[in-house]
Amino acid sequence: MKLKKIFLVIMGLNQSKALTYILPILETMKIYKLYVIRDSPLLLNDERIININPPKRFRKNPLIKSIYKLFLLIVLNFRYKFDLIYAVHMFPHGLVGWFISKLFKIKYVFNLIAYDAELRYWGNTFTFITKRVLLDADYLMIEGFFDQDQINSKNKLLSFFKQLNIDFHKLLPGYTAVFPEKFFPIKKEIKWDIITITRLNQIKRIDLFIEIVQNLLDNIDINCAIIGDGPLLKKLKKQVENKGLKNKICFLGRIPNNKLNQFYNSAKIFLLTSENEGLPATLVEAMLTKTCPITTDVGAIPNLIKDGYNGFLYSINNLKNAEKIIIKCLKNNNLRKTIGNNGRKRALEVSAWNRISTWNRIIQSI
């Protein structure tokens, strides 16, 4: 069966991540045309892709950009008969996709990528609209939700869905935003004991990464690296300098995606200190390279990591536990190897290509 069209609303995603959402749809081989609205054209040589983008002069203003995209959506829906609208992330495109689907009575699939944090993005102001989007969507794809067995787990997001009386049959795995062929173990000299790869903003709590490293140095000599850029870069560099850690924590800046694999492979441990997450792509990438992951137990991470089997979990309120785990892993090469092997197996099970089966189910239903 071939659909006439699918309308995708994908805003705020870079090229590489956007492809992890689009390529699995195309791989179903059941799509005739795929209209993609985002800030800039999707760089993909496929005749089925139709790029719809706001003019460059509008792209710097979030409000004008969103209004323009909404206008485009309305015009295009009058012109064409779409089979489905697909929106990724709640604000603003999830709301826009929901509005258009109601206005034109079109099937609607919403993809939640930042887990429960995404639903609280603007506080209680938009809670009633958020609930409406979730209730009205024909399907909810949730990154970090892998199977129906997780419905019975103690999970904040799924508890929220239960409170809304959402039909759990419309909850579908969103899997991860990582293509596994890009991340794999290689033989490389180990340069770093601990690395983290993340955007340097408040929610990632890199200040805690620095605190953990400082405490570890009382017991063990280590070298660490922070990869990434963001608004807190200068502040974090100052924190490292003030604590006398410049020789122990290196800021490597933003590394191109095609070079990240070698950095994962040059480290023993991948450490996450986030206070909130959906399912971070960097965690999955680290697992694919067999780098030992140690991470806070937030968002959808406990759905991926089985503590002590394919990684380690700790509470952000218990950094001492994280430090004990790190020391144990640094001193036990066999433990790290076992965790790494199990981690790669798990990461392969939930890669972006697994979205193909999810989309086959959606397409079959319409």
QUIZIMO-V917857 format. One record per residue. N is the residue number from 0. SS is DSSP state (A for helix, B for strand, O for the rest). OMEGA is omega in degrees with one decimal (* if undefined). Layout:
N,SS,OMEGA
N,SS,OMEGA
This chain:
0,O,176.5
1,O,174.0
2,B,176.0
3,B,-177.2
4,B,166.6
5,B,-178.9
6,B,178.7
7,B,172.9
8,B,-177.7
9,B,-176.8
10,O,176.9
11,O,178.7
12,O,175.5
13,O,-174.6
14,A,-174.4
15,A,-179.6
16,A,178.7
17,A,-179.4
18,A,179.6
19,A,176.6
20,A,-173.2
21,A,-176.3
22,A,177.6
23,A,176.9
24,A,179.4
25,A,-178.0
26,A,175.7
27,O,-179.5
28,O,-179.3
29,O,-176.2
30,B,178.2
31,B,177.8
32,B,179.8
33,B,178.9
34,B,-174.8
35,B,174.1
36,B,174.8
37,O,-174.4
38,O,-178.8
39,O,-177.3
40,O,175.0
41,O,-175.8
42,O,-178.6
43,O,-178.3
44,O,-180.0
45,O,-174.9
46,O,178.7
47,O,-177.7
48,B,172.9
49,B,179.8
50,B,175.3
51,B,-174.3
52,O,175.4
53,O,176.5
54,O,-177.2
55,A,-177.0
56,A,179.9
57,A,-166.2
58,O,-177.7
59,O,-179.8
60,O,-175.5
61,A,-177.5
62,A,-179.8
63,A,-180.0
64,A,-178.5
65,A,178.5
66,A,179.9
67,A,179.3
68,A,177.4
69,A,177.4
70,A,178.6
71,A,-179.7
72,A,-179.2
73,A,179.6
74,A,-177.6
75,A,179.4
76,A,172.2
77,A,-175.3
78,A,-175.8
79,O,174.2
80,O,-177.3
81,O,178.7
82,O,-171.0
83,B,169.4
84,B,-178.9
85,B,-178.8
86,B,-179.8
87,B,179.7
88,O,-171.3
89,A,-173.6
90,A,-0.8
91,A,-166.9
92,A,175.4
93,A,178.2
94,A,179.7
95,A,179.1
96,A,178.4
97,A,-179.0
98,A,-179.2
99,A,-179.8
100,A,178.0
101,A,-177.1
102,A,-175.6
103,A,177.8
104,O,-178.7
105,O,175.4
106,B,-173.4
107,B,175.2
108,B,179.1
109,B,-179.2
110,B,178.6
111,B,-175.0
112,O,-178.4
113,O,174.6
114,A,-173.3
115,A,-180.0
116,A,-178.9
117,A,-177.5
118,A,-179.5
119,O,-171.2
120,O,179.7
121,O,177.7
122,A,-175.6
123,A,-175.6
124,A,-175.4
125,A,-177.4
126,A,-176.8
127,A,177.3
128,A,177.5
129,A,179.4
130,A,-178.9
131,A,178.4
132,A,-178.5
133,A,-178.5
134,A,-174.4
135,A,-178.9
136,O,177.2
137,O,175.4
138,B,174.0
139,B,174.1
140,B,-172.6
141,B,177.9
142,B,-177.1
143,O,173.7
144,O,-170.6
145,O,-179.0
146,O,-176.2
147,A,179.8
148,A,-178.5
149,A,179.9
150,A,-177.8
151,A,-179.6
152,O,177.1
153,O,-170.7
154,O,-175.2
155,A,-177.0
156,A,-177.9
157,A,174.1
158,A,177.3
159,A,178.1
160,A,179.5
161,A,179.4
162,A,179.1
163,O,-176.4
164,O,178.2
165,O,177.5
166,O,-174.7
167,A,177.8
168,A,179.1
169,A,173.5
170,B,-177.3
171,B,178.7
172,B,174.4
173,B,-179.0
174,B,-175.1
175,O,-179.2
176,O,-176.8
177,O,170.9
178,O,-171.5
179,A,-178.4
180,A,-178.6
181,A,-176.9
182,O,-174.3
183,O,179.7
184,O,175.4
185,O,176.6
186,O,-177.1
187,O,178.2
188,O,178.6
189,O,-177.7
190,O,-174.2
191,B,173.2
192,B,-178.8
193,B,171.4
194,B,166.3
195,B,178.7
196,B,-172.5
197,O,170.6
198,O,-174.3
199,O,175.3
200,O,-170.7
201,A,-172.7
202,A,-178.4
203,A,174.3
204,O,176.8
205,A,173.7
206,A,177.3
207,A,174.3
208,A,-179.6
209,A,179.1
210,A,179.0
211,A,-179.8
212,A,179.1
213,A,-179.8
214,A,-179.9
215,A,-177.2
216,O,174.3
217,O,-174.6
218,O,-172.6
219,O,179.5
220,O,-176.0
221,O,172.8
222,O,-171.7
223,B,179.8
224,B,174.7
225,B,-179.1
226,B,179.3
227,O,-179.9
228,O,179.5
229,O,-173.7
230,O,-176.9
231,O,-174.8
232,A,-177.6
233,A,-180.0
234,A,-179.1
235,A,176.2
236,A,178.1
237,A,177.9
238,A,178.8
239,A,-179.7
240,A,-178.4
241,A,-179.1
242,O,178.7
243,O,-174.3
244,O,-175.8
245,O,179.6
246,O,-176.4
247,O,178.4
248,B,-178.3
249,B,174.9
250,B,-175.0
251,B,179.3
252,B,-179.9
253,O,179.9
254,O,177.7
255,O,-177.1
256,A,-176.1
257,A,178.0
258,A,-175.9
259,A,-175.2
260,A,-177.8
261,A,179.2
262,A,174.3
263,A,-176.8
264,A,-179.8
265,O,-178.4
266,B,176.7
267,B,-174.1
268,B,171.4
269,B,-174.1
270,B,174.0
271,O,-179.2
272,O,-174.5
273,O,174.9
274,O,174.2
275,O,-179.4
276,O,163.2
277,O,170.0
278,O,-172.7
279,O,179.8
280,A,-178.3
281,A,178.0
282,A,178.9
283,A,179.0
284,A,179.0
285,A,179.9
286,A,178.9
287,A,179.6
288,O,-179.6
289,O,173.2
290,O,-174.6
291,B,-178.5
292,B,173.0
293,B,-167.6
294,B,173.3
295,B,-175.3
296,O,-174.8
297,O,176.3
298,O,-177.8
299,O,-176.5
300,A,178.6
301,A,174.4
302,A,-178.7
303,A,-175.4
304,O,169.4
305,O,-170.6
306,B,178.1
307,O,-179.4
308,O,178.6
309,O,180.0
310,B,179.6
311,B,178.7
312,B,173.5
313,B,178.0
314,O,178.7
315,O,178.0
316,O,-178.0
317,O,-178.5
318,A,178.4
319,A,178.0
320,A,177.6
321,A,-179.4
322,A,177.8
323,A,180.0
324,A,-178.6
325,A,179.6
326,A,179.0
327,A,-177.9
328,A,-179.9
329,A,-177.7
330,A,-175.3
331,O,-178.2
332,A,-179.7
333,A,177.6
334,A,179.7
335,A,-179.8
336,A,179.6
337,A,178.6
338,A,-179.4
339,A,178.8
340,A,179.4
341,A,179.9
342,A,179.7
343,A,178.7
344,A,-179.1
345,A,-179.2
346,A,178.0
347,A,-178.8
348,A,-172.3
349,O,-176.8
350,O,-178.3
351,A,-179.6
352,A,177.1
353,A,176.4
354,A,-178.8
355,A,-179.5
356,A,177.5
357,A,-179.4
358,A,174.7
359,A,178.4
360,A,-179.6
361,A,-177.2
362,A,178.9
363,A,-176.0
364,A,-179.5
365,O,*
